[in-house]
Each structure stands twice: as C-alpha cells, then as structure tokens.
Amino acid sequence: MPALLRKTSRGRSLTSLLCAVCLTLATSLLTVSAASAKPTLSILSTQSTQQLPTANPAFKHPKEPGQLFFLQRTLNANTVVYTARFDAEGNLDAKQPIAIYWRRFADQGQTMPLRWYERMFGFGVRVSSGAVSNRHSLTFNALKRHQLELRQTGPFSAALFTRQNNRDYQLIYAYLDVDESGLFPKVTGLRLYTSDPQTGLYVTHTIAVSGGAYKE
C-alpha cells in the first residue's frame, strides 16, 4: 500500500493502493516514508450492490476520456486519475498504455502531472506485455506484490482488472481512509469499488490497513 508524502500545509492535504490500490490499488497513491515500511492489508468484508456506492458525496468523480480507475482520500477532493492511451488504430499504446495525473478538485479542477516522487514511489505503474494480445500485466510502484491486468475491451476501449478470491473484478475507484491525529497522516483503511463481470453487480471490498509509517 502506498504511503503519504510530506504535507506542505495543514489545509492541503494520501494507491497502491492502489492502487490503490487494490487490495490493491488504492494504496497506490501513497509514498513510503521509510524504505522498510510495508503495510499489511486485510479484507474485512465484500458487499454487492445494484448501484455504484459513493464513498464521499462531497467529492466529485472524474469522467475522463479513456478513464480506467481513480483514487480519492479523506484528506481532500484531489484525485489521481488513470486513463488508457491508444494508437491511431484504437489499440492500447504498446510503449505507454496508461497515463496518470492529478485532477485537482480541491483547487480549480485543473489537471496536474504527478511529481517525480509520486510517480516513482506511489502512483506510478510498471507495465509488461502479457501472453495474450492487447493484455498487459500491471503493478503499482507502491504495491508491487499485487498484479493487475489491463485488457483491451474494444477499439479505443480498455479496462483494469484485479483478482480477488479467485474472481476477476473490474476496478472503478478506490477510497483511502487517512488518520491525521498523529505526527504524520496514516492510512487505516481502503475501500475498493469494482464491478463483477459475471453478475453485473457492483462489489465493494473493505480492507483494513495496518503497519508502516507514512508522510504526505
């Protein structure tokens, strides 16, 4: 699970995350403050619903072209967005199939590139080509043990999948619970919002996070 970067101010303010991340991604949006810090993730519950739950009604959800996944935190509305990149024929870009950036909803809603340390230690991903055409294995830099799969689902269309309990779920978004009561913010929980291709239902995976020291 990713770790938090040092805060520049109290009011500004974490994947993978992952993620992030996922069990997953969502922790993906954090950066490890100590090289040895490795949070423990434990699934508490899995719940299916007809409608996609909203983790925080006060936070706007992004709707970006080619959107695969996004991650939000209790700290503020700023959101990390993951989108698919395609070539001229509508296939996933072989060299860089994913673009990642901030949507700064806590400011004016503008986009902002990831800082190098956010990309290297938190929100960034590593992608490798899979055995099947137009499928790619993916791991978040902050959660390297959990592997996801990026799949082409049609021309100019793709989806990101996580495997939980021997089932594949399509990732939609993740929400990190952050405790700010101590010297540094600490991630205490993760809610991973997915859809089940077999049932058509939305599935929320609630995950407890423990261990590790974090800074934003």
ZIJO-V264879 format. One record per pair of residues at least 12 apart in sequence whose C-alpha atoms are under 7 Angstrom apart, sorted by the first residue. I is the first residue (numbers start at 1). J is the second residue. D is the distance in whole Angstrom. If there is no record, write none. Layout:
# ZIJO-V264879
I|J|D ; I|J|D
This chain:
# ZIJO-V264879
1|15|6 ; 1|16|4 ; 1|17|5 ; 1|18|7 ; 1|21|7 ; 1|24|7 ; 1|27|4 ; 1|28|6 ; 1|39|6 ; 1|142|6 ; 1|143|5 ; 2|15|5 ; 2|16|4 ; 2|17|6 ; 2|18|7 ; 2|27|4 ; 2|28|5 ; 2|29|6 ; 2|30|4 ; 2|31|5 ; 2|32|6 ; 2|122|5 ; 2|142|4 ; 2|143|6 ; 3|29|7 ; 3|30|3 ; 3|31|3 ; 3|32|4 ; 3|33|6 ; 3|122|7 ; 3|214|5 ; 3|215|7 ; 4|30|4 ; 4|31|5 ; 4|32|7 ; 4|214|5 ; 4|215|4 ; 4|216|4 ; 5|30|7 ; 5|31|6 ; 5|215|4 ; 5|216|3 ; 6|215|5 ; 6|216|4 ; 7|216|5 ; 13|75|5 ; 13|76|6 ; 14|29|6 ; 14|30|5 ; 14|73|6 ; 14|75|7 ; 14|216|6 ; 15|27|3 ; 15|28|1 ; 15|29|3 ; 15|30|6 ; 15|71|7 ; 15|122|6 ; 15|123|6 ; 15|142|7 ; 16|28|2 ; 16|29|5 ; 16|30|7 ; 16|122|7 ; 16|123|7 ; 16|140|6 ; 16|142|5 ; 16|143|5 ; 17|29|6 ; 17|143|7 ; 18|140|7 ; 18|143|7 ; 19|140|6 ; 20|71|6 ; 20|174|6 ; 21|174|7 ; 22|192|6 ; 23|41|7 ; 24|143|7 ; 24|146|6 ; 25|140|7 ; 26|71|6 ; 26|174|5 ; 26|175|7 ; 26|176|7 ; 26|190|7 ; 28|122|6 ; 28|123|5 ; 28|140|6 ; 28|142|5 ; 28|143|6 ; 29|122|5 ; 29|123|5 ; 30|122|5 ; 30|123|7 ; 30|142|7 ; 31|118|7 ; 31|121|5 ; 31|122|4 ; 31|142|7 ; 32|121|7 ; 32|214|6 ; 33|213|6 ; 33|214|5 ; 33|215|6 ; 34|213|7 ; 37|212|4 ; 37|213|6 ; 38|211|7 ; 38|212|5 ; 39|209|6 ; 39|210|6 ; 39|211|5 ; 39|212|5 ; 40|209|6 ; 40|210|5 ; 40|211|6 ; 41|207|6 ; 41|208|6 ; 41|209|5 ; 41|210|7 ; 42|207|5 ; 42|208|5 ; 42|209|7 ; 43|206|6 ; 43|207|4 ; 43|208|6 ; 44|206|6 ; 44|207|5 ; 44|208|6 ; 45|205|6 ; 45|206|5 ; 46|203|7 ; 46|204|6 ; 46|205|5 ; 46|206|6 ; 47|203|5 ; 47|204|5 ; 47|205|7 ; 48|201|6 ; 48|202|6 ; 48|203|4 ; 48|204|6 ; 49|201|6 ; 49|202|5 ; 49|203|6 ; 50|201|6 ; 50|202|6 ; 51|202|7 ; 52|202|6 ; 55|175|7 ; 59|77|5 ; 66|83|5 ; 66|84|5 ; 66|157|7 ; 67|82|6 ; 67|83|4 ; 67|84|6 ; 68|82|6 ; 68|83|5 ; 68|84|6 ; 68|159|6 ; 68|160|6 ; 68|172|7 ; 69|81|6 ; 69|82|5 ; 69|171|6 ; 69|172|5 ; 69|173|5 ; 70|82|6 ; 70|172|7 ; 70|173|5 ; 70|174|7 ; 71|173|6 ; 71|174|5 ; 71|175|6 ; 72|174|6 ; 72|175|5 ; 72|176|6 ; 73|175|5 ; 73|176|5 ; 73|177|6 ; 73|178|7 ; 74|176|6 ; 74|177|6 ; 74|178|6 ; 75|178|7 ; 76|106|6 ; 77|105|5 ; 77|106|5 ; 78|102|7 ; 78|103|6 ; 78|104|5 ; 78|105|5 ; 78|106|5 ; 79|102|6 ; 79|103|5 ; 79|104|6 ; 80|101|6 ; 80|102|5 ; 80|103|6 ; 81|100|6 ; 81|101|6 ; 81|102|6 ; 81|103|7 ; 82|98|7 ; 82|99|6 ; 82|100|5 ; 82|101|7 ; 83|98|6 ; 83|99|5 ; 83|100|6 ; 84|97|6 ; 84|98|5 ; 84|99|6 ; 84|158|7 ; 85|97|5 ; 85|98|5 ; 85|99|7 ; 86|156|6 ; 90|155|5 ; 90|156|4 ; 91|155|6 ; 91|156|6 ; 92|134|7 ; 92|152|7 ; 101|113|5 ; 101|114|5 ; 102|114|7 ; 120|141|6 ; 121|141|6 ; 121|142|6 ; 122|141|6 ; 122|142|5 ; 123|140|7 ; 123|141|7 ; 123|142|7 ; 124|140|6 ; 124|141|6 ; 125|138|7 ; 125|139|6 ; 125|140|4 ; 125|141|5 ; 126|138|6 ; 126|139|5 ; 126|140|6 ; 126|141|7 ; 127|139|7 ; 134|151|6 ; 134|152|5 ; 135|149|7 ; 135|150|6 ; 135|151|5 ; 135|152|6 ; 136|149|6 ; 136|150|5 ; 136|151|7 ; 137|149|5 ; 137|150|6 ; 138|150|7 ; 148|160|7 ; 148|161|6 ; 148|162|5 ; 149|161|5 ; 149|162|7 ; 169|194|6 ; 169|195|6 ; 169|196|5 ; 169|197|7 ; 170|194|5 ; 170|195|5 ; 170|196|7 ; 171|193|6 ; 171|194|5 ; 171|195|7 ; 172|193|6 ; 172|194|5 ; 173|192|6 ; 173|193|5 ; 174|191|6 ; 174|192|5 ; 174|193|6 ; 175|190|6 ; 175|191|5 ; 175|192|7 ; 176|189|6 ; 176|190|5 ; 176|191|7 ; 177|189|5 ; 177|190|6 ; 184|214|6 ; 184|215|5 ; 185|214|6 ; 185|215|6 ; 185|216|7 ; 186|213|7 ; 186|214|6 ; 187|209|7 ; 188|208|6 ; 188|209|5 ; 188|210|6 ; 189|207|6 ; 189|208|5 ; 189|209|5 ; 190|206|6 ; 190|207|5 ; 190|208|6 ; 191|204|7 ; 191|205|6 ; 191|206|5 ; 191|207|6 ; 192|204|6 ; 192|205|5 ; 192|206|6 ; 193|205|7
